[in-house]
Amino acid sequence: MSFFITNQALDRKEAVRRINLLAGKDMRLMADEYGISVWKNGHENKGWAGLVIERYLGLPQNSRQAPDFGTWELKVVPLRRDADGKLRVKESMAITMLEPTEVLASKFEDSHLYDKLRSMVVVSRVYESPQELHSMVHAAAEFDLDNPKIFQQVKNDYETIRTQIRTRSIDSVTGDLGELVQARTKGRGHGSKTRESKNLPASERRLRNHSHADSHARH
């Protein structure tokens, strides 16, 4: 399999084009080819699919809070088929860690959350089983905060979480705060001093619309 050598200045539209060339390819086999562990110590490596796409695009592994490619962020979301055979988003999408001190010090436009969401490439893969023996690339699409209503709702959600931390502490922040963005405990559970922001139902619509348009283009 060939892959592209690139850098962190890769154009977002070009990245989407390249990723969509993988549609129908098995990411599990790609992980093996790239030497990426899907399982570690008996547990699934949750970020393995994202690492596969990063390696395909030529980007070294990134755990920084800054966007993956300098100006845009890469996210991979699993899809699963419902009882009617339609693909649906399997779980909410993790965006970034919310550190209480950073959230309190930063308005939305200066936050890590905004940096992550303002320009994204969302890649969907088909989840088949807990064993992750196979997982096909479905589609890639651009996502950003260009829709004023989505921008305002995400900002409102962030400010709601921010106010909750300021007035009642991080321990009072629960997953039911916010409509598009929620803060969920990661790792240590109760008592954890960090939260992970998750969203967005809009990404499912973008990917489904992209897939629909692409299928018409091929016929």
TORKOL-691721 format. One line per field, with one value per residue (C-alpha): z, x, y; residue in three letters; residue number from 1. Coordinates in steps of 0.05 Angstrom, whole numbers, plus 5000, padded with zeros to 4 digits. Each point is the difference from the previous one (the first is absolute). Last residue first. Example, Ala and Ser with C-alpha at 12.3 -4.5 7.8 and 13.67 -1.06 7.14 Angstrom:
BEGIN
c3: c(5143; 5013)
c1: c(5273; 4973)
c2: c(4979; 4931)
res: c(Ser; Ala)
n: c(2; 1)
***
This chain:
BEGIN
c3: c(4790; 5035; 5011; 5031; 5051; 5017; 5014; 5048; 5034; 5010; 5029; 5048; 5021; 5011; 5037; 5046; 5015; 5022; 5058; 5032; 5055; 5058; 5048; 5046; 5073; 5049; 5075; 5009; 5065; 4970; 4939; 4995; 4925; 4967; 5031; 4948; 4981; 4949; 4935; 4954; 5052; 5063; 5071; 5006; 5003; 5069; 5029; 5076; 5015; 4957; 5051; 5017; 4977; 4955; 4975; 4985; 4966; 4954; 4984; 4981; 4962; 4959; 4985; 4979; 4953; 4970; 4991; 4969; 4950; 4981; 4987; 4962; 4953; 4983; 5061; 4962; 4970; 4937; 4977; 4998; 4981; 5017; 5016; 5016; 5067; 5007; 5057; 5050; 5054; 5025; 4933; 4933; 5008; 4933; 4996; 4996; 4990; 5025; 4974; 5044; 5002; 5056; 5045; 5028; 5008; 5031; 5051; 5016; 5021; 4976; 4963; 5059; 5053; 5035; 5072; 5031; 4946; 5006; 5076; 4995; 4948; 4947; 4959; 4926; 4948; 5016; 4952; 5027; 4986; 4945; 4947; 4958; 4936; 4977; 5000; 5026; 5069; 5004; 4965; 5035; 4988; 5033; 5002; 4979; 5014; 4966; 5019; 4956; 4996; 5025; 4975; 5065; 5034; 5066; 5062; 4988; 4996; 4929; 4966; 4938; 4939; 4932; 4976; 5006; 5067; 5025; 4973; 5036; 5064; 5000; 4995; 5058; 5049; 5045; 5010; 5019; 5064; 5012; 5017; 4937; 4941; 4932; 4999; 4940; 4959; 4937; 4962; 5060; 5006; 4925; 5008; 5054; 4959; 4947; 4935; 4977; 4992; 5001; 4942; 5047; 5043; 4943; 4981; 5072; 5009; 4937; 5026; 5066; 4969; 5031; 5040; 5054; 4951; 4943; 4977; 4969; 5004; 4954; 5017)
c1: c(4530; 5064; 4978; 4935; 5038; 5044; 4940; 4970; 5067; 5011; 4931; 5011; 5067; 4972; 4938; 5043; 5045; 4939; 4989; 5063; 5030; 5046; 5043; 5043; 5002; 5057; 5003; 4978; 4963; 4951; 5029; 5075; 5004; 4958; 4942; 4953; 4988; 4945; 4998; 4940; 4945; 5038; 5002; 4974; 5070; 5014; 5040; 4992; 5069; 5030; 4980; 4932; 5003; 5060; 4994; 4926; 5013; 5051; 4954; 4944; 5050; 5022; 4928; 4984; 5060; 4978; 4930; 5025; 5046; 4945; 4951; 5052; 5018; 5073; 5022; 5039; 4993; 5032; 4983; 5030; 4965; 4989; 5067; 4988; 5012; 5021; 5023; 4978; 4986; 4941; 4966; 4985; 5014; 4998; 5048; 4984; 5052; 4988; 5046; 4998; 5004; 4972; 4988; 5070; 5022; 4932; 5009; 5071; 4970; 5013; 4933; 4963; 5027; 5062; 5024; 4945; 5006; 5075; 4998; 4946; 5036; 4952; 5031; 4984; 4948; 4974; 4944; 4936; 4987; 4979; 4981; 4946; 5003; 4933; 4989; 4929; 5019; 5057; 5066; 5062; 5043; 5066; 5028; 5069; 5024; 5052; 5010; 5015; 5049; 5064; 4987; 4982; 4967; 5034; 4984; 5062; 4996; 5026; 5029; 5041; 4961; 5010; 4928; 4995; 5034; 4949; 4943; 5027; 5012; 4927; 4979; 5044; 4977; 4959; 5056; 4954; 5017; 5035; 5067; 4998; 4954; 4996; 5075; 5026; 5055; 4982; 4981; 4961; 4962; 4985; 4970; 4954; 4983; 4968; 4990; 4929; 5014; 5076; 4999; 4955; 5061; 5038; 4943; 4988; 5074; 5000; 4941; 5036; 5065; 5061; 5041; 5019; 5044; 4994; 5024; 4941; 4985; 5006; 4974)
c2: c(5124; 5021; 5071; 4977; 4957; 5060; 5044; 4949; 4988; 5074; 5009; 4943; 5029; 5070; 4973; 4959; 5060; 5039; 4953; 5028; 4991; 4985; 5041; 4959; 5020; 5011; 5001; 4928; 4988; 4950; 4966; 4988; 4996; 5053; 5036; 5029; 5073; 5011; 5038; 5003; 5011; 5018; 4974; 4928; 4971; 5027; 5057; 5005; 4973; 5056; 5052; 5032; 5073; 5002; 4928; 5008; 5067; 4968; 4941; 5049; 5043; 4940; 4980; 5071; 5002; 4934; 5028; 5064; 4965; 4951; 5057; 5041; 4941; 5010; 4961; 4946; 4931; 4972; 4930; 4931; 4935; 4927; 4969; 4927; 4968; 4927; 4955; 5054; 4946; 5042; 4991; 5033; 5075; 5036; 5059; 5073; 5055; 5070; 5055; 5060; 5076; 5043; 4939; 4986; 5072; 5016; 4945; 5023; 5066; 5071; 5009; 4968; 5046; 4974; 5004; 4958; 4947; 4997; 4992; 4947; 4958; 4976; 4944; 5001; 4978; 4931; 4981; 4971; 4927; 4952; 5052; 4968; 4958; 4973; 4925; 5005; 4973; 5051; 4995; 5027; 5061; 5015; 5071; 5023; 5071; 5043; 5073; 5060; 5058; 4969; 4930; 4966; 5060; 5021; 4958; 4959; 4924; 4994; 4939; 5019; 5024; 4967; 5000; 4925; 5004; 5050; 4956; 4939; 5040; 5022; 4927; 4980; 5053; 4955; 4949; 4942; 4965; 4933; 5032; 5042; 4985; 5035; 5008; 5040; 4966; 5037; 4937; 4973; 5065; 4999; 4930; 5026; 5061; 4956; 5038; 5018; 5074; 5010; 5051; 5040; 5012; 5033; 5047; 5019; 5015; 5043; 5039; 5011; 5024; 4966; 5050; 4949; 4963; 4950; 4933; 4965; 4926; 4941; 4931)
res: c(His; Arg; Ala; His; Ser; Asp; Ala; His; Ser; His; Asn; Arg; Leu; Arg; Arg; Glu; Ser; Ala; Pro; Leu; Asn; Lys; Ser; Glu; Arg; Thr; Lys; Ser; Gly; His; Gly; Arg; Gly; Lys; Thr; Arg; Ala; Gln; Val; Leu; Glu; Gly; Leu; Asp; Gly; Thr; Val; Ser; Asp; Ile; Ser; Arg; Thr; Arg; Ile; Gln; Thr; Arg; Ile; Thr; Glu; Tyr; Asp; Asn; Lys; Val; Gln; Gln; Phe; Ile; Lys; Pro; Asn; Asp; Leu; Asp; Phe; Glu; Ala; Ala; Ala; His; Val; Met; Ser; His; Leu; Glu; Gln; Pro; Ser; Glu; Tyr; Val; Arg; Ser; Val; Val; Val; Met; Ser; Arg; Leu; Lys; Asp; Tyr; Leu; His; Ser; Asp; Glu; Phe; Lys; Ser; Ala; Leu; Val; Glu; Thr; Pro; Glu; Leu; Met; Thr; Ile; Ala; Met; Ser; Glu; Lys; Val; Arg; Leu; Lys; Gly; Asp; Ala; Asp; Arg; Arg; Leu; Pro; Val; Val; Lys; Leu; Glu; Trp; Thr; Gly; Phe; Asp; Pro; Ala; Gln; Arg; Ser; Asn; Gln; Pro; Leu; Gly; Leu; Tyr; Arg; Glu; Ile; Val; Leu; Gly; Ala; Trp; Gly; Lys; Asn; Glu; His; Gly; Asn; Lys; Trp; Val; Ser; Ile; Gly; Tyr; Glu; Asp; Ala; Met; Leu; Arg; Met; Asp; Lys; Gly; Ala; Leu; Leu; Asn; Ile; Arg; Arg; Val; Ala; Glu; Lys; Arg; Asp; Leu; Ala; Gln; Asn; Thr; Ile; Phe; Phe; Ser; Met)
n: c(219; 218; 217; 216; 215; 214; 213; 212; 211; 210; 209; 208; 207; 206; 205; 204; 203; 202; 201; 200; 199; 198; 197; 196; 195; 194; 193; 192; 191; 190; 189; 188; 187; 186; 185; 184; 183; 182; 181; 180; 179; 178; 177; 176; 175; 174; 173; 172; 171; 170; 169; 168; 167; 166; 165; 164; 163; 162; 161; 160; 159; 158; 157; 156; 155; 154; 153; 152; 151; 150; 149; 148; 147; 146; 145; 144; 143; 142; 141; 140; 139; 138; 137; 136; 135; 134; 133; 132; 131; 130; 129; 128; 127; 126; 125; 124; 123; 122; 121; 120; 119; 118; 117; 116; 115; 114; 113; 112; 111; 110; 109; 108; 107; 106; 105; 104; 103; 102; 101; 100; 99; 98; 97; 96; 95; 94; 93; 92; 91; 90; 89; 88; 87; 86; 85; 84; 83; 82; 81; 80; 79; 78; 77; 76; 75; 74; 73; 72; 71; 70; 69; 68; 67; 66; 65; 64; 63; 62; 61; 60; 59; 58; 57; 56; 55; 54; 53; 52; 51; 50; 49; 48; 47; 46; 45; 44; 43; 42; 41; 40; 39; 38; 37; 36; 35; 34; 33; 32; 31; 30; 29; 28; 27; 26; 25; 24; 23; 22; 21; 20; 19; 18; 17; 16; 15; 14; 13; 12; 11; 10; 9; 8; 7; 6; 5; 4; 3; 2; 1)
***
